[in-house]
């Protein structure tokens, strides 16, 4: 951890995150994003200002003091809500669009997937990410953990 990273402090002011460097420094409103939002969660974090200019790059959350880390974890969790698919109820394909009816950790969802070669991608051998026609992400955290019927439904359309 660099000396510059050690000085970063994050705190809440109403509903926004402020970053300051060092004791008594004035806070600047910031946005926290994963440097690699799909494949690198838990890794590097970019701290951006209102104009999306990078103010700091943190190797990981361990670069922050405990209070700042709690703020960062909460903010990143809110920003990156990705429903995890636990069961695939039914899939169909019609004119190149794949329709999904799934059960997630956030309830049942229905969505459409266009151009599966671009919008369905394996992050690892067992982890599949899907981007629907509205730009929302869904995750199958462990393909091998799905039941046989769910696996069959996925293989039908991917």
N, C-alpha and C positions, 0 to 999 in steps of 0.2 A: 504494500500500500504506500503510495507516494505521500509526501508531506502535504501536498495540496489537497489530496483526498481526505486526509485526517482532519482538515479544517472545515470541511463541509458539514453543515448542520441543516436539518430539515424540520419544519414544524408547520402545524395547521394554523391558518388564520381564517376563521369562518369556514368556507367550503373550498379553500384553495391551499395549495402547498407553497410554502416560501422556503427559499434556500439562502443561507448566509454563510460567509466564510470567516470563521473565528468568532471569538467572544465579543458581544456587543455590536457586531456588524448589522447593518440594515438588511432586511430580507427582501429578496426579489421573487416575484411569482414565477413558478416553474411548472413544467410538465415532465413527468418521468415516463420513459419508454424503454422497453427492452431493445437493445441494439439489434438483436436478431429475434423478432417477436415470435416466429414460429418454431425455429430450431434451437434457439439459444436462450430459452426461458431459464432463469436462474443464473444466467451469466452476466455479461456486461450490460450496464444501464446507462442510457444517455439522458442527461439533464438539459432540457431545452427551455429557452425563454419564450415569451409570447409570440415572437416572430419566427419561431422554430430554429433559432440559432443555438448551436450546442454550447453550453456553458461549462459542462464537465462530462467526463466519461469515467464511470466507476467500473472497476473490474468485476465486482459483484456486490451483493448486499453486505458482505462482511466488512467492506470498506467504511461502513457507517457506524456511528455510536449506536447503542441500543435504542434510544428514543427516536433517532432519525431513521433507523432501520424499520421500526414499527410503522412510522409514517409512510415510508417507501413501500413496504409490503402491502399496506392497506390500499394505497393509491394504485399500485400495479394490479392488485387483485380486482379492483373496481374497473380499471381500464381494459383488462383482458379477460372478460368473461367469455369462455369458450365452452359451450355445452359438451359434455362427454357422452358419447353414444354408448349405451349399455346393452341395447338390443335393437335389431333391425326387424321391424314388423313386416314391412313389404316394400319392394322396389319395383318400379316399372320403367320402361324406356319407350318414348314416343317421339318420333321425328328428331332423334339426337339429344333430346332432353331426358335426363334421368330424374324420376320422381321418387322421393324417399319418404317413408313413414317410419319414424324411429322413436324409441324411448331413450331419454337422456337423464342425466342426473338433475335436470331442471324440468322434467316432465316430458310428455309426448310432444313431438314436433313433426311437421311436414314441411319439406322444402324441395326445391328443384335445383338440379345441377346441370349446367351446360358445359360442353366441351370437357369431358372427364380427363382428357390427357393433360389439361392445364389446371383444372380445379380440383383434382383428387391426386394427392401426392403422398408418397411414403416418406416420412421423416426418418424412420428407422425401419428395420425389417418387420417390425411388429406394430408400428404406430402410423395410423393413416389420418391425414387432415383433409377436410372437404370444405370448399368455399362455394356457397350457394349463389344463385343468380342475384341475390340482394347484397352480396359481399360478406355475409355472416360466415364465421368459421365454426366447424364442428370437428370433434376429435374422436377417433376410435383409439383409445390409449393402448389397448392390447388386442390386436386382431385374434391372436391365439386364444384369448380368454372368452371370446364370444361363443355363444351356443352354436351348434351345427346349422340350424336354420338361418340364423343371422349371417353366418359366414357364407352360406349358399346365396342369400339375397344380395350380399355385397359383391360376390364374384359374378353375379348375373349382370351387373351394370358397370363394373370397373374394368 
